[in-house]
Amino acid sequence: MRYDIRLAIDYDYAAPSDHLRNLLRLLPLDLEGQQRVVVRRLSISPTPDERHDALDFFGNAITSVAWHAPVGAITFELAARVERFAPPAPLDLSPPLTDLAEEIAAQHSLAPEAPHHFLGASPRTAPMPETTAFARAVVKPEMTALAAVTAVGRALHRYMKFDPKATTVDTPPREAFAKRHGVCQDFTHIMIAALRGIGIPAGYVSGFLRTFPPPGKPRLEGADAMHAWVRAWVGPEMGWIEFDPTNDQPSGVDYVTVAIGRDYADVAPVRGAMRTAGGAETRQAVDVIPLGA
């Protein structure tokens, strides 16, 4: 499936911001066998005085920008065409969960894809007693690693309620889990913590999800949003698989990956530092337009 993707993020500052610097992760990835970027372009207004494009440790495209003069408003605009390939038919080749620790220990690598990076605590997410207990309650001893990931994701979907007003981008996973309400970022962080707690390496994926209007209703411009879901390592045969606990399903052709990391801290679309007075307003609009196979 091919998609045209448009993203616009606007920032308006109450007072001009001096010495503004941002680190952006907004460009979709090329992923062998999973996703191909036909074209991608990131436009920034006003034009920054500094711009540097590179790759981070996990292979994500990063853009570092800075302005030397006061700036009152900024707009980031992404235009991309991406082809997403259908995943292969599901065939569980993962080891029993009881054997996964041995399989992880046998991975003698610290490359970005190595499971070791995704097993312990990370900046925004660490195993917690409550999420570990939650995972243990739904995982059966005879389950494979893949079945365990699916069981935890589906149980979390039943346990949590999607509520865009319940949390903010800074809400800790423990608080969202206690509230049982949250957004895709919360679902993803909680599932990561739960999986790590039972010995399954897990990470965070940010990107875009194609959405569907209600039957008989036209598609609304800018109605889509950036999304988050989970990737988990389930043994050397299958490697990394992805599951979306917010929507209770594996990722597929409706998902476009932008960045991969241990948690949100590694993949935040916009991070920065500035010097200003007063507050700021931000707006975001996303369009994921299917073009066919």
N, C-alpha and C positions, 0 to 999 in steps of 0.2 A: 504494500500500500504506500502510495506517495502522498505527501502532505506539503502544502504551503503553510508556513508558520509566520505569524506576525506578532510581535510583542512590543508594547510601549510602556515604559515606566517613567512617570513624571515626578519630579521633586520641586516643590515651591517653598522657599525659605522666607520666614518672616522678615529677616534682615539678610543682606548679602553675606554669603559665606566666604571667608578668607582662608587661604591655604587649604583648599579642599582636595582630597585624594581618595580615589575609589579603586577597589579591586573587584572585577566583574567576572562572573562565570555564567554566561548567557548563551554561548555558542554551542549548538548541538554537536555530539561526538560522532566520529566514524568508528563503528564497532563491527569487526569482521564477523560476517555471517548473521548479524543482527540488525545493523542499521548503516545506511550509506548517506552521507551528506552530499547532495548535488551542488548546492551553493549556499553560502551563508554570509551575511553582511551585518555588521554592528555599526550603527551610526550614532553619533553623540553630539548633542547640541546644548550649549555652545561648544565649538571645537576645543578640546583640551590642549593645554600647552605642552603636555607630555602624554605620550601613549606608547605602551610597550605590550606586545602580544607574545605569549609563551605558553608552555605546558607546565602544570604542576606535577607533583610526585605521582599522582594517580592517573596522569594522562589527560586531565581536564584542560580545556582551552581557557586561559585566563587573560584578561585585559586589564592592565594597570594604567590609570589615567590620573592626571593632576592638573589643576588650574592655579596660576600664580596671581591672578587678579580676582577681586571679589565677584562672586557669582550669585545671582538671585534665584535662578531656576535652572534645572537640568532635565534633559530628556534623553533616555536611552531607547533606541529603536532597533529591534532585530527583524531581519527578513531572511528567511531560509526556506529551502526546499529539501526535504528529507525523504528517503525511501526506507520504510521499515519492513523487514522480512518476517513472515509467519514463523513462529517457533516450530521445531519438529514435533511430531506426535509424541505425547507423553509416554515415557518408558522408564520406570524407576530402576536405575542402576546404582543407586546410592547404597552405602553399607548400612548395616544395623546401627542405630544410634549408639549402642554400647561399644561399637568398634571405631567410632568417628575420632576419638581422641588419638588413637594409634595412627589413623590415617593422617591426621594433622601433623603429628610428630614426625612422620616420614617425609614431609614436605621440606626439603633442605634448601629453602630459598627465602629471601626477603624482598623479592621483586614486588612491584605494586599489587599484583594479583594474588600474592601469597596470603593464605588464610590467617596467618599469625597476626597481621595488622588489625584484624577485625574480631578478635576474641576477647580482649581485655577492655578496660575502661578507655573511653575517648573523651574529648573535651566536653561534649554535651550529654553523653550517655554512658552509664556504667551499669553493670548488673546490680539489681536491687533485690533484697529478700522477697518483697511482695510480688514482683514480676517473675522471679525464679519459681516461687511457689505456684503461681498461676500456670506457668508452663508445665511444671511437673504434674499438675492436676489433670492436664488434658493429654499428656503424652503417655503412651503405653510402652512397657518395656520391650515389646517385640517390634516396635515401629522402626522403619528405616529413617534415615536422616531426612529424606525428602518428605515422607509422611509426617514426621514430627513438625517440620516447618509449616506444612499445610494445616495441620491440626491447630497449632498455636495461632496462625493467622486467622483462621475461621473462628476460633473461640474468642479472639480479641474483637473481631467484627461484631460478634453477638454481645459482648460485654460492654463495649464502648458505644456511645452515641455521637454521631457527627454533629457538631455544634460550633459554627464559626464565631460565636460570641463568647464562648467559654474560656478561651485561652488567647495568648498573644505569642509572637515569635520567640519571646524570652521565657515562656512558661516551662519549668522543669518537667521532665517526664513523670516524676513521682507525683507531682501535683495533678497533672492531667489524668493519671491513672486513678488517683484517689477520687477525683470528680466524676470519672467515667464519661467525661465529655471532652471533645476536642476536635481538631482538624487533622488533615492528612499528615502533617509534621508530627503531631502527637501520637497518632496511631503508629507511625513508622518508628519513632524513637522508643516507644513502649515495646513494640515487637522486637526491635534490636536488643533491648535490655533483656527481654525474656529469653530470646534464643541464646544470647551469650551466657546467660545464667545456667543453661543446661548444656553448655559446651559446643554450641553451634556458632561458628564465625558468621557475623552478620554486619551488613553495612547499609548505607543510605543512598538512594538514587533520587535525583531531582530531574524534572523534565516536564513534558507536556502530555496531557491526556485528552484524546479526542472525546468530546461529549456529544450527546444526542438530544435534540429538542423534544419536548412532549409530542405525541402523535398529533399530526395536523397543524402543528405550530411551526413558523419559520425559524430558522437558526438566527440567533441574535449575534450581531457583530460585537466582538470583545467579551463574549460571555464565558469563554473558556478561561482557565487559570493555570498557573504553574502547579505541578503536583509532586508528590513524594511517595515512594514505595520502598520495599525492602529487597535486598539481595542477600542470599545466604549460600555458604559453601557447604556442599553436601557430599564431598568425597572426590577423589581424583578422576573418576569416570565421568561424572556429570559436571563437576566444577561448580560454577556459580549459577544459581537459579534465582528468579525474582517472583515476589508475591506482593500483592497490593491489599493490605488488611482493611483499608478504608472501604474498598469495594468488594472484598472477599473473592479475589480471583488472581490467578497468575498474570503477569504482564504479557502483552501480546502485541498485535499489530496496531492497536490503538494508543500505544505508549511510545513516546519519543524521548530518548535519554539526552540530558544536557551535561550532567556531572555525577560522579561517583565518589563516595568518601566514607569515612567511618561514621559520621553523623552530620548534622546540618552545618556545624562549624567548618567542615571541609568543602561544602558545596554551596554556601550562601550565594544567591545570585548577585547581590550588591552588598559590599562591605566597604566601610570607609572611615575617614577621620576628617573633621572639619572644625573650624573656629567661627562661631556665629552667635547671635543673640536671638532669643525667641524660639518659637517652634518651627515645625516644617510639616507640610502636607504632601502626601504621596498618593498617586493613582497608578493602577496597573490595568492593562487590557491585553488579552491574548486571543488570537484567532488560530485555530488548527483546522485547516480547510482540506478535506480529502480530495484527491485528484484521481483516484482509481488505482488499479494495480499497475 
